Structure formats: structure tokens, C-alpha cells
């Protein structure tokens, strides 16, 4: 039991020990409060403000990135729209050029066909006219030969003249 008593007396603090420990603790708190806590609290507040500023900057950067992303999407959409419009205009221009070329070709074809028809008509008329002239010349030659044969005799000449005169008087 005596060892238990000694052990218990070592565990139980004395009043003096408590007093000096309390004074030392209070003195330590005052010294720390005066010299250490202000710089520590200032450092903590500065760190806190730095963290808040960093978070605000990160939030601002995130918002800027979102705005840039939406602006990029708008620009991309506009670029696609412009590209589609340009392709549409190019197709329309191509179609117009093709239609214009077809129209010019049709006009040229019509002009050539009209010219060819006119030329054919002119050549046909010239051929008919020449054929008529040849027929007239041949008819005159034939008539001349017939008349020479018929008019070799005086009686035949007189009969022919009197028939012609009758025909002229009737007309």
C-alpha cells in the first residue's frame, strides 16, 4: 500500500504547482497574445484574403472562359451561316451562268436555224428562178425551132398571123 500511496501522491498535484503553472500559462498567453498571435492572425487573414482573391480570380476566369466559349460558339455559328450563304450564292451563280449559257446557245441556235432556213429559201428561190429562166429559154428555142419549121410556108405564116390577130382582138 505504501507504494500505491507514493504513486498517488505523485499523481496529485500540489497547490503551489497549480499556482505557478497557472501564472506561467497566463504569462505565456499574454506574451503570445502580444507578440505571436497578432502576426499569426495577420498572416492567417492575409492568407484568407489571398485565398478569397484567388477564388474570385478563378471564378472570374471561369466566367470569362464561359463568355469566350459562348462568343466562340456564336462566331462559329455565324461562320457556318456565312459559309452556307456563300455556297448557296455560288450554286445560284452557277445555275444562273448555266441557264444564261443555255439561253445564249438557244438564241444562237435559233439564229443559225433561221439563217439556214432563209439561205435555203433564197437558194430554192434562186434555183426555181434559174429553172424558170432555163425553161423559158428552152421554150423559146423550141418555139423558135417549131416556128421556123411551121413558117417556112407562106400560107402557114398567113394563117398563124390571122389566128394571132383573132386571139388579140378577143382579149
Secondary structure, 3 states (H helix, E strand, C coil): CHHHHHHHHHHCCCHHHHHHHHHHHHHHHHHHHHHHHHHHHHHHHHHHHHHHHHHHHHHHHHHHHHHHHHHHHHHHHHHHHHHHHHHHHHHHHHHHHHHHHHHHHHHHHHHHHHHHHHHHHHHHHHHHHHHHHHHHHHHHHHHHHHHHHHCCCHHHHHHHHHHHHHHHHHC
